[in-house]
């Protein structure tokens, strides 16, 4: 699990060898496979409609796609205002 500001740009880590990583369906950038257990990526910005003053935190599913499979961690990342 991870968290970061709604403007994105933070780093997040996950396990596995990835082709792509998405946060709430939005692609991460600078995806780097560190080793067989860790992926680093720069988180995308959260869509403005997802965060408001009444709801300053918003969870996003994290999806990792490899050449052989796709796995999703439901609510695996939390954006905060």
RAWOUR-V997902 format. One record per residue. N is the residue number from 1. PHI is phi as a letter, one per 20 degrees, with the letter a starting at -180 (999 if undefined). Layout:
n=N phi=PHI
n=N phi=PHI
//
This chain:
n=1 phi=999
n=2 phi=b
n=3 phi=b
n=4 phi=a
n=5 phi=f
n=6 phi=f
n=7 phi=f
n=8 phi=m
n=9 phi=n
n=10 phi=e
n=11 phi=d
n=12 phi=c
n=13 phi=c
n=14 phi=b
n=15 phi=d
n=16 phi=o
n=17 phi=d
n=18 phi=d
n=19 phi=e
n=20 phi=c
n=21 phi=c
n=22 phi=c
n=23 phi=d
n=24 phi=m
n=25 phi=n
n=26 phi=e
n=27 phi=f
n=28 phi=f
n=29 phi=d
n=30 phi=l
n=31 phi=f
n=32 phi=c
n=33 phi=e
n=34 phi=e
n=35 phi=b
n=36 phi=f
n=37 phi=d
n=38 phi=c
n=39 phi=c
n=40 phi=d
n=41 phi=b
n=42 phi=e
n=43 phi=f
n=44 phi=f
n=45 phi=f
n=46 phi=f
n=47 phi=f
n=48 phi=g
n=49 phi=f
n=50 phi=e
n=51 phi=c
n=52 phi=b
n=53 phi=f
n=54 phi=f
n=55 phi=c
n=56 phi=f
n=57 phi=c
n=58 phi=b
n=59 phi=e
n=60 phi=c
n=61 phi=f
n=62 phi=d
n=63 phi=d
n=64 phi=d
n=65 phi=d
n=66 phi=d
n=67 phi=g
n=68 phi=d
n=69 phi=a
n=70 phi=c
n=71 phi=c
n=72 phi=c
n=73 phi=d
n=74 phi=f
n=75 phi=l
n=76 phi=f
n=77 phi=b
n=78 phi=d
n=79 phi=e
n=80 phi=c
n=81 phi=f
//
